[in-house]
Amino acid sequence: MITNTAHPVNKYASSANLFIHIFAIPVNHKLDKEHLLRLLHINMANIKHLAAILALPLLAQTQTTKAQGVEVAPSDPGITYTGRIVTTNPSGYRFSYPGTTITASFDATGVKMHCKPRSGYFMVQIDDSEPFKVAFMGEKDSLVQVATALPRGRHTLRAMYCIEGYEYKPEFRGLVLDDGGTLLAPPQAPSRKIEFIGNSITCGYGSESIDPNEHFSFETENHYIGYAQVATRALNAQTHIVARSGIGVYRNYGGPREGTPELNMPSQYEYTLYDDKSETWDFTRFTPDVVCINLGTNDLSTQNYDIRRFKAAYKKFLETVRKHNAKAKIVILCGSMLSGKELQDAQNALDEVAEETAKKGDKEVYRFNFTPQDGKLQYGADWHPSRWQHEKMGAELTAYLRSLMNWW
C-alpha cells in the first residue's frame, strides 16, 4: 500500500482523484457535459470505491523525530538525480526548478522521503503505480511515508518536484527504508536527453485549476502534467528544466518597455539555482540532444513591448545556449497562450531569429508553433493552459520531436 499527504495510491486511486476534483469545483462554476466527463476522466464503475476513500487519512504521515529504519543520505550513489542540483552539502541537496527528479531502487516493505520542512510539492511514483502528490508544507514536518506494506523485492521510487522552488527553496535530505531494507543499484536512465527553457507555461502554472479567474497558487501548479513532461515521457527521455513563471528573454511580465535585465532568462540560465548566483551551472553534467525554448509570452505582455529589443535579446540568448550546447538541436517554440497581434508579432520575430541564425552558419535551429488555446479544452488558473491543453501540446511536440530527432 502506498500512502502520501493527500492522494493515497492503492486500488482506490482513481476514485480518490475523482473525489478530490469534484469537491474542488467552485460552487458557482458551471460545467457543460463534455467538461464534466473530461474532469472525471475515470471509469464510472470506480464510484463504488468512494465510500472507502472516506476512511483514508487526509493528513500526511509525517515525523519530526529521528526516523526508525535504514537512513540513506542524498549523496548515496544509489540515488540518482535529474535536474540542476547543488550537491555541495552531502546531507542536503538543494534545487529550485520544477522537474527535478529523485530516483532510487530498493528492497524494503516501505520508504519515507526526508526533506527540509516547507520544501513544497512532489509527484511520487512507486514502481508502475499511479503518480500521486506529496506535500512537505508543515513548519516542522520533514518525513513523509510514501510507501508501506510493500512485498519484499525490487521497487523503484521516482519523486519529481512539481512546482517552482523560488519561494520554498527545497532541500532533499535522503530516504528512510523500513528496518531490514536495502538500497539497490539505480535503474538505467533513458539515453535521450531534452532541456526545456521556459516560463509559466513550461512550469505548469495553474494546470490543476479549472477556473481561469483563479489566481496563482502552488497548490494548483503541477509541472508533472505539463506539456514538457508529457512529451518527455512519451519519448522515453530524461529532461532538465530551466523555467520560471513571468520570465522573459528581455522583459519579464508587466516590466518596462526597456526590459528587466536583472531577472530575465539570460541572467539566470548559467546558474544552478534561480536568483542565486552562488554556483555557476556545470554544463558538462547534462548534455542534451535537443534544447526546446518556449519564451516570449511575457516579453510581449501588457501591450508594452519593443519587438526590436525582443528579437535582439533572443538572438543573443541563442548564442549563449549554443555556446553551452554545441551539438544539440535547438527548437524555438511559440505558444500556446498568445493570440492576436502579440501572437503574430512573436511568430514573425521568432521566424526571423531562426532564419538569421541559419544565415550565420547555425543550421540546427528550428521553429515550432503550438496550436493556440481557444478554450475548448478549458483554461487553468489565470487563463493558463489546462491539463488537457497541456496534453494536446505535449502530443504536438512529441510528434514534432520524433520526426526531428528520429526518435521512433
C-alpha positions in Angstrom: 0.0 0.0 0.0 1.3 3.5 -0.9 0.4 6.5 1.2 1.0 10.2 1.0 -0.2 13.6 2.1 -3.4 13.9 0.1 -3.8 11.3 -2.6 -3.3 7.7 -1.3 -2.4 5.4 -4.2 -3.9 2.0 -4.0 -6.9 0.3 -5.6 -8.9 3.4 -4.8 -6.6 5.8 -6.5 -8.8 6.7 -9.5 -11.8 7.3 -7.2 -9.6 9.4 -4.9 -8.7 11.7 -7.7 -12.4 11.9 -8.7 -13.4 12.7 -5.2 -10.9 15.4 -4.8 -11.6 17.0 -8.2 -15.3 17.0 -7.7 -15.2 18.8 -4.4 -12.6 21.3 -5.6 -15.1 22.7 -8.1 -16.2 26.2 -7.1 -19.9 26.3 -6.1 -20.8 28.8 -8.8 -18.7 27.2 -11.5 -20.8 25.9 -14.5 -19.7 22.7 -16.2 -21.0 21.5 -19.5 -21.4 17.8 -20.1 -18.2 17.5 -22.1 -16.1 19.3 -19.5 -17.6 17.3 -16.6 -16.8 14.0 -18.4 -13.3 15.1 -19.1 -12.9 16.2 -15.5 -14.0 12.8 -14.1 -11.6 11.0 -16.6 -12.2 7.6 -15.0 -14.5 4.7 -15.5 -17.6 5.4 -13.6 -17.5 1.9 -12.1 -14.9 3.3 -9.7 -17.6 5.3 -8.0 -18.3 2.3 -5.7 -14.9 2.9 -4.1 -15.7 6.4 -2.9 -17.0 5.2 0.5 -13.7 3.5 1.1 -11.8 6.8 0.4 -13.6 8.4 3.4 -11.8 6.0 5.6 -8.3 7.0 4.3 -6.2 9.5 6.3 -6.2 13.0 4.8 -3.1 14.2 6.6 0.5 13.2 5.8 2.2 10.6 7.8 4.9 12.9 8.9 7.6 12.9 11.6 9.9 15.4 13.2 11.8 12.9 15.4 14.5 10.6 14.3 13.1 8.0 11.9 13.2 4.3 12.6 14.7 2.4 9.8 17.7 2.5 7.4 18.7 6.1 6.6 20.0 6.8 3.1 21.9 10.1 2.6 21.2 12.1 -0.5 24.8 11.7 -1.5 24.5 7.9 -1.7 25.4 6.7 -5.2 22.3 4.6 -5.2 20.2 7.7 -5.5 20.3 9.4 -8.9 19.0 12.9 -9.9 17.8 14.7 -13.0 17.8 18.4 -12.9 20.0 21.2 -11.7 21.0 20.4 -8.1 23.5 21.9 -5.7 25.4 19.0 -4.1 28.0 20.7 -2.0 26.3 19.7 1.2 26.2 15.9 1.3 23.4 15.8 3.9 21.0 18.2 1.9 20.8 18.7 -1.8 19.2 22.0 -3.0 17.3 22.8 -6.2 14.8 25.3 -7.4 13.5 24.3 -10.8 10.4 22.2 -11.4 11.0 18.8 -12.9 14.0 18.0 -10.7 13.7 14.2 -10.1 15.0 11.9 -7.5 15.2 8.2 -8.4 16.1 5.2 -6.3 15.5 1.4 -6.3 15.2 -0.5 -3.0 14.2 -3.8 -1.4 12.1 -2.9 1.6 8.5 -3.0 2.7 8.2 0.8 3.0 10.0 4.0 2.4 9.9 7.6 3.6 11.2 10.8 2.0 13.2 13.3 4.1 13.1 16.9 3.0 13.5 20.3 4.6 10.2 21.4 6.2 8.1 23.5 3.7 10.0 22.3 0.7 6.8 22.2 -1.4 5.2 19.6 -3.5 6.4 16.4 -5.3 4.8 14.0 -7.6 5.8 10.5 -6.5 5.6 7.2 -8.3 6.3 3.8 -6.8 7.0 1.2 -9.5 4.3 1.5 -12.1 1.6 2.8 -9.8 -0.4 5.9 -10.5 1.7 9.0 -9.5 0.5 10.9 -6.5 1.2 14.3 -4.9 3.2 14.6 -1.7 3.4 17.8 0.3 6.2 19.0 2.6 4.2 22.0 3.8 4.3 21.8 7.6 6.6 24.1 9.5 8.2 21.1 11.2 7.2 18.1 9.1 10.3 16.6 7.4 9.5 13.0 6.9 6.7 11.6 4.7 5.8 8.0 4.4 5.3 7.4 0.6 5.0 3.6 0.6 4.2 0.9 3.1 3.2 -2.7 3.2 5.1 -3.4 0.0 6.1 -7.0 -0.8 9.8 -7.7 -0.4 11.7 -7.4 -3.7 12.9 -4.7 -6.0 10.9 -1.4 -6.0 11.6 1.9 -7.6 10.7 5.4 -6.3 10.6 8.4 -8.6 9.9 11.8 -7.0 9.6 14.8 -9.2 9.5 18.4 -7.8 6.3 19.7 -9.5 6.3 23.4 -8.6 8.7 26.3 -8.7 11.1 26.4 -5.8 12.0 30.1 -5.7 9.9 30.7 -2.5 10.3 27.4 -0.6 13.9 26.8 -1.5 13.5 22.9 -1.4 16.1 20.6 0.0 16.2 16.8 -0.2 17.7 15.1 2.8 17.5 11.5 1.8 15.3 8.4 2.2 14.5 6.1 5.2 13.8 2.5 4.4 11.9 0.2 6.7 14.1 -1.9 9.0 16.0 -4.5 7.0 15.6 -2.6 3.8 18.4 -2.3 1.3 19.2 0.3 -1.4 19.7 -1.3 -4.8 21.5 -0.3 -7.9 19.6 2.5 -9.6 17.6 1.9 -12.8 19.3 2.8 -16.1 18.3 6.4 -17.1 16.9 7.0 -20.6 19.6 7.8 -23.2 17.6 10.6 -24.9 18.1 14.0 -23.3 16.0 17.2 -23.6 16.4 20.6 -22.0 13.4 22.9 -21.7 13.9 26.6 -21.1 10.6 28.4 -20.4 8.2 30.4 -18.4 4.9 29.7 -16.6 3.6 27.5 -19.4 6.6 25.2 -19.0 6.3 25.3 -15.2 2.7 24.1 -15.3 1.3 27.2 -13.7 -2.4 26.7 -12.8 -2.6 23.3 -14.6 -4.6 21.7 -11.8 -7.2 24.5 -11.7 -10.4 24.6 -13.8 -11.2 28.3 -13.2 -9.4 30.9 -15.4 -10.4 33.6 -12.8 -8.4 31.8 -10.1 -5.0 33.3 -9.4 -1.7 31.5 -8.9 -1.2 29.1 -6.1 1.4 26.4 -5.6 -1.4 24.0 -4.9 -2.7 24.2 -8.5 0.7 24.3 -10.2 1.8 20.9 -11.4 4.7 20.6 -13.8 4.4 16.8 -13.9 1.2 17.1 -16.0 2.6 19.9 -18.2 3.5 19.6 -21.9 7.2 19.3 -21.3 6.9 16.1 -19.1 4.1 14.8 -21.3 6.4 14.8 -24.2 9.4 13.6 -22.2 7.5 10.5 -21.0 6.2 9.8 -24.5 9.7 10.0 -26.0 11.2 7.9 -23.2 13.7 10.7 -22.4 15.2 12.5 -19.4 15.0 16.2 -19.1 16.3 19.3 -17.4 14.0 22.2 -16.8 15.1 25.9 -16.5 11.8 27.8 -16.1 10.2 30.5 -14.0 6.7 32.0 -14.2 6.7 35.5 -15.6 10.2 35.3 -17.1 11.1 36.7 -20.5 14.1 37.0 -22.8 14.4 40.7 -22.4 11.3 41.7 -20.4 9.5 39.9 -17.6 5.7 40.0 -17.3 4.5 43.6 -16.8 8.0 45.0 -16.9 9.0 48.3 -18.5 9.3 48.6 -22.3 13.1 48.9 -21.9 13.3 45.4 -20.3 14.1 43.7 -17.0 17.7 42.6 -17.3 18.3 41.8 -13.7 16.0 38.7 -13.6 15.3 37.7 -17.2 16.2 34.3 -18.5 19.6 35.3 -19.9 20.6 36.5 -16.4 19.6 33.2 -14.8 20.5 30.5 -17.4 24.1 30.0 -16.4 23.4 29.3 -12.7 22.3 26.2 -10.9 19.5 27.9 -8.9 17.1 30.6 -9.8 18.0 34.1 -8.4 21.1 32.6 -6.7 24.5 33.2 -8.2 26.4 31.2 -5.6 27.0 28.3 -8.0 27.6 28.5 -11.8 26.0 25.6 -13.5 28.4 23.0 -14.9 27.0 22.2 -18.4 29.1 19.0 -18.6 26.7 17.5 -16.1 23.9 17.2 -18.6 24.4 17.3 -22.4 21.0 17.5 -24.1 20.3 16.2 -27.6 17.8 18.9 -28.1 17.0 22.2 -26.4 13.4 23.5 -26.5 13.0 27.2 -25.7 9.5 28.5 -25.0 9.9 32.2 -24.2 8.2 35.3 -25.5 4.8 35.3 -23.9 5.9 37.6 -21.1 8.1 39.8 -23.3 5.0 40.6 -25.4 2.7 41.0 -22.4 0.5 44.0 -21.4 0.9 45.8 -24.8 4.2 47.4 -23.7 6.9 45.7 -25.6 9.6 46.6 -28.1 9.7 43.9 -30.7 13.2 45.0 -31.8 14.5 44.7 -28.3 12.8 41.3 -28.0 14.4 40.0 -31.2 17.9 41.3 -30.4 17.8 39.8 -26.9 16.5 36.4 -28.3 19.4 36.2 -30.8 21.9 37.0 -28.1 20.4 34.4 -25.8 20.6 31.8 -28.6 24.3 32.4 -28.8 24.6 31.6 -25.1 22.5 28.5 -25.4 24.6 27.4 -28.4 27.9 28.1 -26.5 26.9 25.6 -23.8 25.2 23.1 -26.1 27.4 22.9 -29.1 26.0 19.7 -30.6 22.3 20.0 -29.6 19.5 20.8 -32.0 17.7 23.9 -30.7 13.9 24.3 -31.2 12.3 27.7 -30.8 8.8 27.2 -29.5 5.9 29.6 -29.5 2.6 29.1 -27.7 0.0 28.4 -26.6 -1.2 31.5 -24.7 -0.6 34.3 -27.1 -3.3 35.5 -29.6 -4.0 38.3 -32.0 -1.3 40.9 -32.7 1.0 39.6 -30.0 0.9 36.1 -31.4 1.7 37.3 -34.9 4.5 39.6 -33.7 6.0 36.7 -31.7 5.8 34.2 -34.6 7.3 36.6 -37.1 10.1 37.7 -34.8 11.0 34.1 -33.9 10.9 33.1 -37.6 13.3 35.9 -38.3 15.6 34.9 -35.5 15.8 31.3 -36.8 16.4 32.4 -40.3 19.1 34.9 -39.4 20.8 32.4 -37.2 20.9 29.9 -40.0 22.4 32.5 -42.4 25.2 32.9 -39.9 26.0 29.3 -40.1 24.0 27.6 -37.4 21.8 25.1 -39.3 20.5 23.3 -36.2 18.0 25.9 -35.0 14.3 25.0 -35.7 10.9 26.5 -35.2 7.7 25.0 -33.9 4.4 26.6 -33.1 1.9 25.1 -30.7 -1.8 25.4 -31.6 -3.1 28.5 -29.7 -5.5 27.7 -27.0 -9.2 28.6 -27.6 -11.0 27.4 -24.5 -12.3 24.2 -26.0 -10.0 22.3 -23.6 -10.8 24.7 -20.8 -8.4 27.0 -19.0 -6.2 26.7 -16.0 -5.6 29.5 -13.4 -5.1 33.0 -14.9 -6.0 31.7 -18.4 -3.0 29.4 -18.5 -3.2 26.0 -20.3 -5.4 23.4 -18.6 -4.1 19.9 -18.0 -6.0 18.9 -21.2 -4.4 21.7 -23.2 -1.0 20.6 -21.9 -1.8 17.0 -23.1 -2.5 18.4 -26.5 0.6 20.5 -26.5 2.7 17.5 -25.3 1.3 15.3 -28.1 2.0 18.0 -30.7 5.6 18.4 -29.5 6.1 14.7 -29.3 5.2 14.2 -32.9 7.5 17.0 -34.0 10.5 15.8 -31.9 10.0 12.2 -33.1 10.4 13.3 -36.6 13.2 15.9 -36.0 15.3 13.6 -33.8 14.3 10.3 -35.5 13.2 9.1 -32.1 10.9 6.3 -33.2 
